[in-house]
Amino acid sequence: MKWNAAEAAYKEAVSVWPGNSDALLELGYLYLDKNKIDEAQQTLSKLRSVSAADASELLAEITKRKNAIAH
């Protein structure tokens, strides 16, 4: 997968439509896949105001990844 192109596309989608929970969720997952935890958490903050369900899904994945790194 072309990470940079995907990241740019998701960011563009969110800039055009800030309420696009799908794009925010996928951007969060992309950051996690790139081990960019801080960026994933920033995306989570934006996602919380758009979709509580998607935010809780991303939060669970962030927590899982952080725990994996810590152990």
N, CA, C and O atoms as a printed pandas DataFrame, in Angstrom:
     atom_number atom_name residue_name chain_id  residue_number  x_coord  y_coord  z_coord
0              1         N          MET        A               1    0.845   -1.187    0.000
1              2        CA          MET        A               1    0.000    0.000    0.000
2              3         C          MET        A               1    0.888    1.249    0.000
3              4         O          MET        A               1    1.959    1.267    0.606
4              5         N          LYS        A               2    0.440    2.239   -0.661
5              6        CA          LYS        A               2    1.190    3.494   -0.722
6              7         C          LYS        A               2    0.725    4.388    0.430
7              8         O          LYS        A               2   -0.250    5.130    0.312
8              9         N          TRP        A               3    1.456    4.292    1.549
9             10        CA          TRP        A               3    1.061    4.985    2.776
10            11         C          TRP        A               3    0.911    6.484    2.580
11            12         O          TRP        A               3   -0.088    7.071    2.995
12            13         N          ASN        A               4    1.902    7.106    1.949
13            14        CA          ASN        A               4    1.870    8.560    1.809
14            15         C          ASN        A               4    0.683    9.023    0.978
15            16         O          ASN        A               4    0.043   10.023    1.304
16            17         N          ALA        A               5    0.392    8.299   -0.090
17            18        CA          ALA        A               5   -0.754    8.650   -0.929
18            19         C          ALA        A               5   -2.058    8.459   -0.159
19            20         O          ALA        A               5   -2.966    9.286   -0.244
20            21         N          ALA        A               6   -2.140    7.379    0.582
21            22        CA          ALA        A               6   -3.349    7.120    1.373
22            23         C          ALA        A               6   -3.523    8.198    2.440
23            24         O          ALA        A               6   -4.622    8.716    2.638
24            25         N          GLU        A               7   -2.435    8.529    3.120
25            26        CA          GLU        A               7   -2.506    9.559    4.158
26            27         C          GLU        A               7   -2.961   10.890    3.556
27            28         O          GLU        A               7   -3.816   11.569    4.125
28            29         N          ALA        A               8   -2.398   11.259    2.421
29            30        CA          ALA        A               8   -2.778   12.515    1.760
30            31         C          ALA        A               8   -4.250   12.493    1.364
31            32         O          ALA        A               8   -4.947   13.497    1.511
32            33         N          ALA        A               9   -4.725   11.366    0.869
33            34        CA          ALA        A               9   -6.126   11.258    0.442
34            35         C          ALA        A               9   -7.075   11.387    1.630
35            36         O          ALA        A               9   -8.085   12.085    1.545
36            37         N          TYR        A              10   -6.754   10.714    2.742
37            38        CA          TYR        A              10   -7.608   10.819    3.930
38            39         C          TYR        A              10   -7.606   12.233    4.485
39            40         O          TYR        A              10   -8.652   12.752    4.875
40            41         N          LYS        A              11   -6.419   12.867    4.521
41            42        CA          LYS        A              11   -6.344   14.241    5.014
42            43         C          LYS        A              11   -7.161   15.181    4.133
43            44         O          LYS        A              11   -7.846   16.073    4.634
44            45         N          GLU        A              12   -7.087   14.978    2.836
45            46        CA          GLU        A              12   -7.867   15.795    1.901
46            47         C          GLU        A              12   -9.361   15.588    2.134
47            48         O          GLU        A              12  -10.129   16.551    2.164
48            49         N          ALA        A              13   -9.768   14.340    2.296
49            50        CA          ALA        A              13  -11.183   14.040    2.533
50            51         C          ALA        A              13  -11.676   14.734    3.800
51            52         O          ALA        A              13  -12.784   15.270    3.827
52            53         N          VAL        A              14  -10.857   14.726    4.844
53            54        CA          VAL        A              14  -11.241   15.355    6.108
54            55         C          VAL        A              14  -11.255   16.877    5.981
55            56         O          VAL        A              14  -12.087   17.542    6.598
56            57         N          SER        A              15  -10.335   17.434    5.182
57            58        CA          SER        A              15  -10.336   18.891    5.030
58            59         C          SER        A              15  -11.552   19.356    4.241
59            60         O          SER        A              15  -12.085   20.434    4.504
60            61         N          VAL        A              16  -11.993   18.559    3.285
61            62        CA          VAL        A              16  -13.180   18.905    2.494
62            63         C          VAL        A              16  -14.452   18.681    3.323
63            64         O          VAL        A              16  -15.398   19.465    3.249
64            65         N          TRP        A              17  -14.458   17.601    4.109
65            66        CA          TRP        A              17  -15.626   17.232    4.909
66            67         C          TRP        A              17  -15.149   16.817    6.300
67            68         O          TRP        A              17  -14.922   15.633    6.549
68            69         N          PRO        A              18  -14.993   17.796    7.219
69            70        CA          PRO        A              18  -14.469   17.503    8.554
70            71         C          PRO        A              18  -15.297   16.478    9.333
71            72         O          PRO        A              18  -14.787   15.855   10.265
72            73         N          GLY        A              19  -16.544   16.301    8.968
73            74        CA          GLY        A              19  -17.404   15.339    9.646
74            75         C          GLY        A              19  -17.355   13.942    9.064
75            76         O          GLY        A              19  -18.196   13.104    9.390
76            77         N          ASN        A              20  -16.381   13.681    8.208
77            78        CA          ASN        A              20  -16.265   12.376    7.555
78            79         C          ASN        A              20  -15.629   11.379    8.518
79            80         O          ASN        A              20  -14.407   11.241    8.567
80            81         N          SER        A              21  -16.471   10.685    9.282
81            82        CA          SER        A              21  -15.958    9.771   10.303
82            83         C          SER        A              21  -15.194    8.600    9.693
83            84         O          SER        A              21  -14.230    8.118   10.288
84            85         N          ASP        A              22  -15.609    8.138    8.523
85            86        CA          ASP        A              22  -14.899    7.028    7.879
86            87         C          ASP        A              22  -13.455    7.417    7.562
87            88         O          ASP        A              22  -12.526    6.653    7.822
88            89         N          ALA        A              23  -13.279    8.607    7.003
89            90        CA          ALA        A              23  -11.928    9.061    6.655
90            91         C          ALA        A              23  -11.086    9.265    7.907
91            92         O          ALA        A              23   -9.907    8.910    7.928
92            93         N          LEU        A              24  -11.683    9.834    8.950
93            94        CA          LEU        A              24  -10.948   10.024   10.198
94            95         C          LEU        A              24  -10.541    8.687   10.808
95            96         O          LEU        A              24   -9.410    8.526   11.268
96            97         N          LEU        A              25  -11.460    7.735   10.809
97            98        CA          LEU        A              25  -11.163    6.414   11.371
98            99         C          LEU        A              25  -10.038    5.742   10.598
99           100         O          LEU        A              25   -9.102    5.209   11.194
100          101         N          GLU        A              26  -10.128    5.765    9.282
101          102        CA          GLU        A              26   -9.083    5.140    8.466
102          103         C          GLU        A              26   -7.745    5.857    8.627
103          104         O          GLU        A              26   -6.694    5.215    8.633
104          105         N          LEU        A              27   -7.777    7.170    8.756
105          106        CA          LEU        A              27   -6.546    7.931    8.982
106          107         C          LEU        A              27   -5.934    7.517   10.318
107          108         O          LEU        A              27   -4.719    7.352   10.422
108          109         N          GLY        A              28   -6.764    7.351   11.327
109          110        CA          GLY        A              28   -6.274    6.884   12.630
110          111         C          GLY        A              28   -5.610    5.528   12.531
111          112         O          GLY        A              28   -4.532    5.319   13.087
112          113         N          TYR        A              29   -6.247    4.602   11.827
113          114        CA          TYR        A              29   -5.663    3.266   11.637
114          115         C          TYR        A              29   -4.366    3.333   10.840
115          116         O          TYR        A              29   -3.415    2.607   11.130
116          117         N          LEU        A              30   -4.328    4.194    9.847
117          118        CA          LEU        A              30   -3.114    4.349    9.046
118          119         C          LEU        A              30   -1.960    4.821    9.929
119          120         O          LEU        A              30   -0.843    4.315    9.829
120          121         N          TYR        A              31   -2.245    5.800   10.798
121          122        CA          TYR        A              31   -1.200    6.269   11.711
122          123         C          TYR        A              31   -0.731    5.142   12.629
123          124         O          TYR        A              31    0.464    5.017   12.898
124          125         N          LEU        A              32   -1.657    4.331   13.104
125          126        CA          LEU        A              32   -1.265    3.208   13.958
126          127         C          LEU        A              32   -0.388    2.227   13.193
127          128         O          LEU        A              32    0.602    1.724   13.725
128          129         N          ASP        A              33   -0.747    1.960   11.959
129          130        CA          ASP        A              33    0.048    1.037   11.138
130          131         C          ASP        A              33    1.455    1.570   10.891
131          132         O          ASP        A              33    2.392    0.800   10.678
132          133         N          LYS        A              34    1.594    2.897   10.921
133          134        CA          LYS        A              34    2.907    3.526   10.738
134          135         C          LYS        A              34    3.596    3.801   12.083
135          136         O          LYS        A              34    4.636    4.457   12.136
136          137         N          ASN        A              35    2.993    3.286   13.175
137          138        CA          ASN        A              35    3.510    3.499   14.534
138          139         C          ASN        A              35    3.581    4.979   14.910
139          140         O          ASN        A              35    4.486    5.406   15.627
140          141         N          LYS        A              36    2.627    5.743   14.424
141          142        CA          LYS        A              36    2.534    7.165   14.772
142          143         C          LYS        A              36    1.393    7.327   15.781
143          144         O          LYS        A              36    0.302    7.788   15.447
144          145         N          ILE        A              37    1.683    6.934   17.021
145          146        CA          ILE        A              37    0.663    6.921   18.066
146          147         C          ILE        A              37    0.136    8.333   18.354
147          148         O          ILE        A              37   -1.069    8.526   18.516
148          149         N          ASP        A              38    1.039    9.315   18.417
149          150        CA          ASP        A              38    0.604   10.683   18.716
150          151         C          ASP        A              38   -0.381   11.199   17.679
151          152         O          ASP        A              38   -1.392   11.813   18.021
152          153         N          GLU        A              39   -0.080   10.945   16.404
153          154        CA          GLU        A              39   -0.981   11.384   15.337
154          155         C          GLU        A              39   -2.317   10.655   15.417
155          156         O          GLU        A              39   -3.369   11.243   15.165
156          157         N          ALA        A              40   -2.269    9.378   15.766
157          158        CA          ALA        A              40   -3.510    8.610   15.913
158          159         C          ALA        A              40   -4.364    9.200   17.038
159          160         O          ALA        A              40   -5.587    9.275   16.918
160          161         N          GLN        A              41   -3.723    9.614   18.122
161          162        CA          GLN        A              41   -4.470   10.201   19.234
162          163         C          GLN        A              41   -5.040   11.571   18.859
163          164         O          GLN        A              41   -6.135   11.920   19.299
164          165         N          GLN        A              42   -4.321   12.341   18.060
165          166        CA          GLN        A              42   -4.850   13.622   17.585
166          167         C          GLN        A              42   -6.074   13.391   16.697
167          168         O          GLN        A              42   -7.059   14.126   16.768
168          169         N          THR        A              43   -5.988   12.367   15.871
169          170        CA          THR        A              43   -7.121   12.022   15.006
170          171         C          THR        A              43   -8.298   11.562   15.853
171          172         O          THR        A              43   -9.449   11.876   15.550
172          173         N          LEU        A              44   -8.010   10.822   16.907
173          174        CA          LEU        A              44   -9.058   10.373   17.827
174          175         C          LEU        A              44   -9.805   11.565   18.414
175          176         O          LEU        A              44  -11.030   11.531   18.532
176          177         N          SER        A              45   -9.082   12.610   18.781
177          178        CA          SER        A              45   -9.725   13.809   19.343
178          179         C          SER        A              45  -10.720   14.405   18.361
179          180         O          SER        A              45  -11.816   14.808   18.752
180          181         N          LYS        A              46  -10.347   14.465   17.090
181          182        CA          LYS        A              46  -11.252   14.981   16.064
182          183         C          LYS        A              46  -12.443   14.039   15.869
183          184         O          LYS        A              46  -13.577   14.484   15.691
184          185         N          LEU        A              47  -12.172   12.756   15.904
185          186        CA          LEU        A              47  -13.207   11.752   15.658
186          187         C          LEU        A              47  -14.258   11.752   16.766
187          188         O          LEU        A              47  -15.432   11.489   16.508
188          189         N          ARG        A              48  -13.842   12.044   17.992
189          190        CA          ARG        A              48  -14.785   12.051   19.128
190          191         C          ARG        A              48  -15.952   12.996   18.892
191          192         O          ARG        A              48  -17.080   12.702   19.289
192          193         N          SER        A              49  -15.689   14.127   18.250
193          194        CA          SER        A              49  -16.768   15.099   18.041
194          195         C          SER        A              49  -17.654   14.731   16.851
195          196         O          SER        A              49  -18.684   15.364   16.620
196          197         N          VAL        A              50  -17.253   13.717   16.107
197          198        CA          VAL        A              50  -17.991   13.318   14.904
198          199         C          VAL        A              50  -18.769   12.022   15.123
199          200         O          VAL        A              50  -19.946   11.930   14.773
200          201         N          SER        A              51  -18.105   11.022   15.703
201          202        CA          SER        A              51  -18.739    9.712   15.867
202          203         C          SER        A              51  -18.201    9.019   17.118
203          204         O          SER        A              51  -17.054    8.575   17.152
204          205         N          ALA        A              52  -19.043    8.935   18.138
205          206        CA          ALA        A              52  -18.630    8.291   19.387
206          207         C          ALA        A              52  -18.292    6.813   19.160
207          208         O          ALA        A              52  -17.351    6.291   19.758
208          209         N          ALA        A              53  -19.056    6.147   18.302
209          210        CA          ALA        A              53  -18.813    4.719   18.056
210          211         C          ALA        A              53  -17.463    4.500   17.379
211          212         O          ALA        A              53  -16.694    3.635   17.800
212          213         N          ASP        A              54  -17.169    5.271   16.339
213          214        CA          ASP        A              54  -15.892    5.144   15.648
214          215         C          ASP        A              54  -14.741    5.547   16.574
215          216         O          ASP        A              54  -13.668    4.944   16.539
216          217         N          ALA        A              55  -14.972    6.571   17.403
217          218        CA          ALA        A              55  -13.932    7.015   18.335
218          219         C          ALA        A              55  -13.607    5.915   19.332
219          220         O          ALA        A              55  -12.438    5.695   19.649
220          221         N          SER        A              56  -14.623    5.223   19.830
221          222        CA          SER        A              56  -14.352    4.173   20.804
222          223         C          SER        A              56  -13.635    2.999   20.141
223          224         O          SER        A              56  -12.811    2.338   20.774
224          225         N          GLU        A              57  -13.941    2.739   18.881
225          226        CA          GLU        A              57  -13.235    1.682   18.133
226          227         C          GLU        A              57  -11.754    2.042   17.975
227          228         O          GLU        A              57  -10.880    1.205   18.198
228          229         N          LEU        A              58  -11.484    3.282   17.591
229          230        CA          LEU        A              58  -10.096    3.707   17.412
230          231         C          LEU        A              58   -9.368    3.740   18.753
231          232         O          LEU        A              58   -8.207    3.340   18.836
232          233         N          LEU        A              59  -10.035    4.210   19.795
233          234        CA          LEU        A              59   -9.419    4.249   21.122
234          235         C          LEU        A              59   -9.014    2.851   21.569
235          236         O          LEU        A              59   -7.929    2.667   22.119
236          237         N          ALA        A              60   -9.877    1.864   21.337
237          238        CA          ALA        A              60   -9.554    0.492   21.718
238          239         C          ALA        A              60   -8.300    0.013   20.992
239          240         O          ALA        A              60   -7.451   -0.651   21.587
240          241         N          GLU        A              61   -8.184    0.343   19.725
241          242        CA          GLU        A              61   -7.008   -0.076   18.945
242          243         C          GLU        A              61   -5.753    0.663   19.403
243          244         O          GLU        A              61   -4.682    0.061   19.489
244          245         N          ILE        A              62   -5.868    1.947   19.696
245          246        CA          ILE        A              62   -4.722    2.711   20.203
246          247         C          ILE        A              62   -4.243    2.094   21.519
247          248         O          ILE        A              62   -3.047    1.886   21.720
248          249         N          THR        A              63   -5.188    1.809   22.403
249          250        CA          THR        A              63   -4.850    1.218   23.705
250          251         C          THR        A              63   -4.155   -0.123   23.525
251          252         O          THR        A              63   -3.168   -0.420   24.198
252          253         N          LYS        A              64   -4.685   -0.933   22.606
253          254        CA          LYS        A              64   -4.091   -2.242   22.335
254          255         C          LYS        A              64   -2.659   -2.083   21.838
255          256         O          LYS        A              64   -1.767   -2.798   22.296
256          257         N          ARG        A              65   -2.426   -1.165   20.915
257          258        CA          ARG        A              65   -1.086   -0.959   20.369
258          259         C          ARG        A              65   -0.123   -0.422   21.431
259          260         O          ARG        A              65    1.032   -0.842   21.499
260          261         N          LYS        A              66   -0.607    0.508   22.259
261          262        CA          LYS        A              66    0.242    1.070   23.314
262          263         C          LYS        A              66    0.641   -0.024   24.306
263          264         O          LYS        A              66    1.787   -0.085   24.753
264          265         N          ASN        A              67   -0.311   -0.875   24.639
265          266        CA          ASN        A              67   -0.006   -1.971   25.572
266          267         C          ASN        A              67    0.989   -2.949   24.972
267          268         O          ASN        A              67    1.852   -3.471   25.678
268          269         N          ALA        A              68    0.877   -3.199   23.679
269          270        CA          ALA        A              68    1.804   -4.104   23.001
270          271         C          ALA        A              68    3.217   -3.529   23.011
271          272         O          ALA        A              68    4.192   -4.263   23.176
272          273         N          ILE        A              69    3.320   -2.219   22.835
273          274        CA          ILE        A              69    4.634   -1.564   22.839
274          275         C          ILE        A              69    5.223   -1.588   24.240
275          276         O          ILE        A              69    6.429   -1.773   24.407
276          277         N          ALA        A              70    4.372   -1.402   25.253
277          278        CA          ALA        A              70    4.838   -1.317   26.647
278          279         C          ALA        A              70    5.330   -2.655   27.185
279          280         O          ALA        A              70    6.112   -2.686   28.135
280          281         N          HIS        A              71    4.883   -3.760   26.595
281          282        CA          HIS        A              71    5.254   -5.078   27.125
282          283         C          HIS        A              71    6.274   -5.783   26.267
283          284         O          HIS        A              71    6.682   -6.899   26.585
